[in-house]
């Protein structure tokens, strides 16, 4: 690898109980340190002390049983912190996920990273060098349409999208009906077009923010009010929010009344 180092560089990756960088926990950590003599590596699984979410297990394949007998992260926090000491860090999508989660785990054990720290995130480089917008899609699927696309604004985007979709149907093994395309590329549990709500069994839960995964009718009244005031939920699912807000208000102010 042609990379000039002024101090050691630690590449690392985390597998976790979920995607919340504060409330979820690390179940596996892998690190490789370069530029400090011979490359050093560290790989270990941890018992997170909380259940691993099914979606997380589907992604990384690690179950609660797999880590039941593993040590806690706290038992190795000082060793992990020492591995990073005096180093810069690198990885893929670490800026928004792995690094915040690692810092939160270390903080729980009163450990931390040395700051200032330099971050090389290959995900940032990938997105910058390979933009994922309509212009990039036109260049990939319909290069013959580039000049025409550049000459127009909104209508140019519309016609470019038509060209791109037509090319996608030719290049990929895709359904050829709108109904089938819709079904293939939408979350079947999504409640609203924006994907802010989804069904989880009999409940409707949030898919974002600090209350992610919480049933709508179990949210604090203040948070429901904030969502309504700021038009967080689109009009196609607003009735669900109003129903939950109504129930929340009754529950908060019932004061022992029975219904």
MARPALO-907871 format. One record per residue: x, y, z of N, C-alpha, C, O in turn; residue in one letter. Coordinates in pm, whole numbers, plus 50000, padded with zeros to 5 digits. Example, Ala and Ser with C-alpha at 12.3 -4.5 7.8 and 13.67 -1.06 7.14 Angstrom:
BEGIN
513194943150780512304955050780513204967050780514244966850846a
512854977550708513674989450714512905000350787513415011450804s
END
This chain:
BEGIN
500854988150000500005000050000500885012450000501735013950088x
500685021349902501495033449889500895044649974500215053449923x
501155044150104500635054250194501765058650285502365050450355x
502055071650285503145076950366502615080050505501665087650522x
503235074050604502775075650741503765083950822504975081750817x
503235093450896504055101250989503915095851131504715099051218x
502905087851154502745080451280501895068151250501255067551145x
501875058451338501145045951309499685048451272499075058251314x
499145039351193497765040251146497035027351183497485016451148x
495935028551254495145016951296493895015851208493045024751208x
493805004951134492585001551062491724993351157492214984051220x
490444996651168489614988751258488184987751207487724995751125x
487494977651260486094975451224485374969651344485954962151423x
484104973251357483294968951471482054961651422481434965551323x
481694950951493480374944851479479664947451612480284947251718x
478364949951605477684954651725476304948451742475844940651659x
475664952251852474314947351880473274954551796472124949951788x
473634965551734472714973551654473394985851601474624987051609x
472624995051547473185006651478473195019451561473645029851513x
472695018951683472705030751769474075031851835474445023451917x
474835042051799476225042851846476345045951994477445044952050x
475255049652059475325052252203474725040752283475355035852377x
473535036352248472855026252327473255011952293473145003152378x
473725009452170474154995952135475594993652183476265002952228x
476054981152172477354977352226478164969452124477624963552031x
479464969352144480374962152057480334947152090480414943352207x
480224938851987480324924252008481584918551944482014907551979x
482184925951852483444921451792484254933551747483704943051691x
485534933051773486444943851733487674937751669488304928751724x
488014942851550489224938551481490064950851449489534960951404x
491394949951471492284961351448493604956451389494104945751425x
494144964451301495494962051247496244975151252495794985251199x
497414975051317498244987151327499404986051231500134976151230x
499574996651149500654997051051501565008951081501135018951139x
502835007551040503765018751052504475019651185505065030051215x
504415009151263505095009151392505894996251405505654987951492x
506854994851314507584982251306506734972051234506104975151132x
506704959951284505874949651223504394952651250504034957751356x
503544949351153502114951351171501634943551293502024932051315x
500774949951370500194943451488498694941951466498074950251398x
498114931551521496684929451504496024925651636496674920551728x
494744928151643493944924951761492554921251711491974928451630x
492034910151758490684906051720490044898851837490624889451892x
488854903351876488204897151992486704899551988486234909751938x
485974889752041484534891252061484254894252208484984890052297x
483154901552230482794905552365481334902152393480494902152304x
481074899252520479694898052566479184912152590479684919052680x
478184916752513477774930752524476914933752645476724945452680x
476394923452710475554925852827474114929352792473284930952882x
473814930452663472454932952616472214923852496473174919352434x
470964921152462470684912452347471164918552215471144930752197x
471604910052126471954914251991470664914851909469894905251907x
470444925851844469204927451767469184917951647470224915551586x
468014912551614467914903051502468494908451372469164901051299x
468254921151342468784926951218470314926851219470944924851115x
470904929051337472364929051348472904914951326473894913051255x
472254905251386472684891351367472554887251220473414880151167x
471494891851155471324888951012472494894550931472864888850828x
473054905650977474144912150904475484905450930476204902050836x
475834903451058477184898251088477204883651132478284877651143x
476054877851157475994863551188476334859951331476394848051364x
476544869751418476904866951557475634866851642474834876251637x
475454856151720474274854851805474624857051952475794857751989x
473594858252034473814859652177474584847652233475464849252318x
474264835752183474954823552229476434823852194477264818752269x
476764829752080478164830252036479054838152131480244835352144x
478464848052199479274856752284478954855352432479444862952515x
478124845652464477684843952604478854841852699478814846752812x
479894834752656481034831852743482224841152718483304838952774x
482044851252637483134860452606483284870952716482344873352791x
484444877152726484634887752826483864900252785483434901552671x
483684909252878483054922052847484074931252783485284929252797x
483604941452713484524951152653485314958252762486504961152745x
484654960952873485314968152981486574961353032487494968053077x
486614948053024487784940653070489004943352983490134941453028x
488784947652860489904950052767489974964652722490734967952631x
489184973252784489124987252740490494994052746490855001352655x
491234991652853492544998152865493514992952759494325000552706x
493424980152727494284974352623493934979952486494814982752404x
492624981452460492174987052332492635001552320493135005752216x
492465009252427492875023252424494375024352399494825033152325x
495165015552461496615015652443496995012352299497975017652247x
496225003552234496504999752096496395011952004497145013151907x
495475021052035495245033051953496145044751991496225054651918x
496825043752104497545055252156498635059852060499455051952014x
498625072752029499625078651940499405075451793500305077551711x
498235070351759497975066051620496865074351554496045080651621x
496865074151423495725078651346494855066351318495275055051345x
493645068451266492725057151246492205056951103492145067151035x
491835044951059491305043250923490295031850923490325023051010x
489415032050825488415021650812487395025550707487615034750629x
486255018450706485195021350610483945025050686483395017050761x
483495037250667482325042950735482555044250885481605043850963x
483815045950926484105047051069483745060751125483495062151245x
483705070951040483445084451089482045085651149481855092551249x
481075078851089479695080151136479245068451223478225069451291x
479985057251221479525045751300480595040251394480475041751516x
481635033951339482595026651424483295035751525483435032151641x
483715047451480484465056251570483605061651684484035061051799x
482395066851657481555071051769481225059651865481205061751986x
480965047651812480645036351899481855032651985481705029852104x
483035032551925484245029352001484475039552111484795035752224x
484315052352080484545062752181483555061352296483925063252412x
482305058052265481305056352371481635044252459481485044952581x
482075033352397482445021552475483645024452565483655020552682x
484635031252513485815034652593485445043952708485955042652819x
484545053452680484155063052783483465056252901483605060753015x
482735045452874482065038252983483085032253080482765029753197x
484285029853031485345024353116486355035053154487465032053200x
485955047553135486825058953168488145058353090489195062053142x
488055053652965489195053652874488835062452754487685066552739x
489825065252669489535073452553490655072852451491695066552473x
490435079552339491435080652235492225093452252491765102852316x
493415093752195494235105852199493755115752093493715112351975x
493385127552134492975137952040493985149352041494615151852144x
494155156451927493445154451799493865141451730495005136951744x
492945135751657493195123251585492805125151439491795131451408x
493615119651350493305120851207492595108251161492955097051200x
491585110151076490735099151032490795097750880490605107450807x
491065085750833490985082550691489835072650674489925061150716x
488755077350612487575068950595487405065650447487085074350366x
487635053050413487535048850273486125050550218485945051550096x
485125050850306483745053050262483585067350209482925069550107x
484185077050280484135090950232484785092150095484255098850006x
485925085650078486635086149950485785079849841485685085149730x
485175068349872484345061349775483185070149728482925071149608x
482495076449823481345084749786481755097249708481045101649619x
482905102849743483355114749672483825111349531483585118849437x
484505100049519485035096249388483975089149302484115088449180x
482935084049366481865077149294480525082449340479795075549411x
480185094749300478935100949345477725092349311477665086249205x
476775092149402475565084249383474375093549361473455093849443x
474405100949253473295109849221472825107049080473335097949014x
471845114649033471285112148900472325114048791472345106548693x
473175123948806474215126348705475125114148692475495110248581x
475475108248807476325096248803475575084548741476165076648668x
474275083548769473475072748710473385074248558473445064448485x
473225086648512473185089148368474505085048304474525078548200x
475615089048368476925085548313477135070448307477785065548215x
476575063148403476755048748408475815041348313476235032448240x
474545045248315473535037648240473185043648104472805036348012x
473295056848091472855063247966473825074147924473425085747914x
475095070847899476085081147865475725089147740476155100547724x
474915083047654474495090147533473595102047566473375110747481x
473075102547687472105112847726472755124047807472055133347848x
474055123347831474725133047919474545147347870474165156047948x
474815149947744474735163647692473325169247704473155180747744x
472325161247670470945166147678470545168547823469815178047853x
471015160047912470695161748053471245174848106470575181648184x
472425178548064473055190848112472375203348061472515213948122x
471625202347952471005214047890469675217747955469125228347925x
469155209348041467845211748099467905210548251468835204748306x
466895216048318466835215248464465885204048504466225192248491x
464695207648553463775197448603463375187448495463385175448519x
463005192448376462585183348270463745174548224463555163048186x
464955180148230466115172148195466285160448292466645149448251x
466025163048422466105152448521465045141748498465295129848512x
463835146448461462755136948434463125127748319463005115448329x
463565133748209463885125648090465125116948114465235105948061x
466055122148194467235114148227466855101948310467385091048291x
465905103948402465445092648485464775082148399464935070148423x
464005086448300463375077048208464425068848134464285056648119x
465485075648089466575068748019467275058848113467565047548074x
467545063348235468255054848332467435042448365467965031348367x
466145044348393465315032948428465225023048312465255010848332x
465105028348191465055019548075466325011248062466264999448031x
467465017648087468745010548079468875000348192469414989448171x
468395003948311468464994548424467664981848396468074970948433x
466524983448330465694971848298466394962748197466184950648196x
467224968848113467954960848014469184954148075469514942748042x
469864961348163471134956548218470934946348330471674936548339x
469944948648414469754940248532468544931048515467654933648435x
468544920548591467424911148591466344916548684466254912548800x
465534925648631464534932448712463124929148664462924925548548x
462144930548753460754929248710460434940048607461114950348601x
459424937948529459074947548425457724954048447457204960848359x
457144951948564455904958948596456144968248713457004965748797x
455374979148718455514988648828455204981948961455894984349061x
454164973548962453784966849086454934958449141455234958849260x
455584950749053456674942049097457904949949138458574946449235x
458204960649064459334969149101459084975549237459984976149321x
457884980349257457524986449385457724976549499458334979749601x
457214964349481457314954249586458754950049613459104947149727x
459594949849508460964945149526461834955349598462754951549671x
461564968149578462474978349630461874986749741462334997949766x
460864981549807460314988649922460294979250041460114967250025x
460464984750159460384976750280458924972750300458064981450315x
458624959950301457224955650314456584959850445455364960150457x
457424963150545456884967250675456754982350688456284987350790x
457164989850583457085004450589455635008950595454775003650524x
455375018750680454025024050695453825036250608452755038150550x
454855044650598454755056950520455785057050409456765049550413x
455585065550312456485066450197457895070350240458875065450184x
457985079150339459295083750383460055073650467461235075550495x
459395062850508460065052550586460335056250730461195050250795x
459615066150783459825070150922459165060651021459535059851137x
458155053250971457435043851055457425030150988457405029150865x
457445019651069457325006251013456554997351111456485000151231x
455994986751058455254977351141456214967151203457104961851136x
456004964651329456744954251401455714945951474455344949051587x
455244935351409454144927651465452874935951462452454940751357x
452274937551578451034945351588451314960151613450384968351613x
452564963551635452924977251669453464984951549453944979051452x
453384998151556454025007051460455155014151534454905020751635x
456395012751485457555017951557458295028351474458155028851351x
459085036651542459925046551475461145039651414461605029451464x
461665045351305462865039951241464045049451250465055047251184x
463935060051331464985070151334465105076051474464245073951559x
466195083451495466355091451616466605083751744466845071651742x
466545090951854466895085151984465875074952031466175066752118x
464655075251975463625065552012463415055051904462355048851897x
464425053051821464335043151714463955029451770464555024751867x
462945023151708462505010051752461415010551858460885000051896x
461075022451905460035023952007458665024551942458475031651844x
457685017051996456325017951942455805032251951456075039352048x
455065036251851454565049951844453725053451965453815064552017x
452895043952011452025046952123452735045952259452105047752363x
454045042952257454805042552382455765054352394456515055152491x
455755063352297456655074852300456205085052404455015086052432x
457145092652460456765103452552455865113552481456035116252362x
454935118952554454005128752496454765140552434454385145552329x
455835144852501456595156452451457215153552315457295162452229x
457665140952295458295137452167457245136552058457495140751945x
456075131052090454995130551992454585144651951454345147251833x
454525153652047454165167552018455205174151930454875181451837x
456475171451959457555176951876457445171951732457625179651638x
457165158951716457025153251581455885159951505456005162851386x
454775162151574453645168551508453945183051471453625187551361x
454565190251564454865204451542455835206451427455735216351354x
456785197151410457815198651308457535190551180458405189051095x
456305185551169455905178251047456895167151013457265165250897x
457305159651116458275148951096457675137451014458365131550931x
456425134551039455735123850967454945129650851454235139550867x
455075123450735454375128250616452875126950629452385119350713x
452135134150546450665133950554450055120250530448935117750573x
450795111350461450255098050433450145089450558449415079450558x
450845093150665450795085250788450525093950910450705089551023x
450095106250886449885115550996448805110651093448855113651212x
447825103051041446755098351129447295088951237446745088451347x
448365081551207448965072951309449555081351423449415077851540x
450205092351388450775101151488449675107451573449805108251695x
448595111951509447505118251583446835108351677446445111951788x
446715095851633446135085551720447015083151841446525082551954x
448335081951818449265079751929449295091752023449375090152145x
449215103651967449225115752049447985116252136448055120152253x
446885112552081445635112252157445715102252271445315105252383x
446225090152241446365079952345447355084452452447125082552572x
448455090352408449465095052503448905105552596449205105552716x
448105114452543447525124952625446565118852729446565122752846x
445745109152683444805102952775445555095452885445185096253003x
446615088252846447365080552945448035089753046448105086653165x
448535101152997449275110253085448335117353183448725120553295x
447095119853136446205127953218445045120053278444145125853339x
445055106753260443935098753310443865099053463442785099753521x
445045098653528445145099253674444185089253740443355092653825x
444325076653697443595066153766442225063153708441585053453748x
441755071253613440455068253554440515055553473441555052153418x
439425048653465439355036253388438565038553262437635046653257x
438955031153159438285032653032437655019452994437025018352889x
END
